[in-house]
Amino acid sequence: MVKKRGFPMLGEIVICRITRINPNSAFAFMEEYGIEGMIHISEISRGWVRDIRQFVKPNQSAIAKVVRLDERAGEISLSLKRVDGKQQNEKMKEYNLNKKAEKMLEICAKKMGLSLDKTYDEVGYALQENFGTLYEGFKTALKNPKLLEKRGIPARWASVLKEIAGKGIEQKEFEFRSRLIVKSFRPDGIVHIRELMQQAGKLGLDVKYIAAPEYLVKFRTLDAKKGEREFEEKLSKVVELAKPNAEAHYEVIR
């Protein structure tokens, strides 16, 4: 079970399990925080609730919203009726990703010779608090491990987190494509263009001949936003390399 420390925030959507039911309220155990909250009968459903037991059962799983919070008294009020379908779906998606992240954290714990509880204390909670969720913490470890160190994660952990994240997170690859038109003015134009395409390859571009003078250029990256800019920079570089003995221009395929 994915764990969070402390108390949830006001307005937070939480995973619960109904523990006991009274005539005018139900109590729910917040799985991630390990603490209990109360759902008043008025927060069970949008319609009139005559019998609370018709809506909730003991051990039933539920997704609730934190509507009142008193940390000093340890009292938390929850609502079922204030959670819509979109919020339920988003919470379940987040929860499932974080369960996957906790499996990765377990692997890290074994690699470091620690218990899962100790690993949460040393790095798990810090990932949640710095990056929003445990899963986002692992994603950051994969893409930018130096940022972990800037946020106070020990260097010995950053390298392990990156290694395990690389094995556990499926990275979506984005592909950008462009038409590249090249005309050489040199007598050995074919050789010249072949050399130019080799230089394009060294820039990380995948070039495929279509029909003179047209080529299809592809570029793959894990970062869509940064990748689009990088792709056009590489294409511009190819255009510059073609000068002065060739003319080249490109058209990005959207």
Protein Blocks (a to p, Z undefined) as FASTA:
>chain_A
ZZdehjddehiacddddfbdcfkbccdddfknopacdddfklmpmbdcfblmlmbcehia
cddddfbdcfknopacddfklpcfklmmmmmmmmmmmmmmmmmmmmmmmmnopafklmmm
mmmmmmmmmnopamlmmmmmmmmmmlmmmnopafklmmmmmmmmmmmpccdddddddddd
dddfbfklmmmmmmmmmmmmmnopacddfbdcbdcdddddfblklmmmmmmmmmmmmmmm
mpmkbccdddddZZ
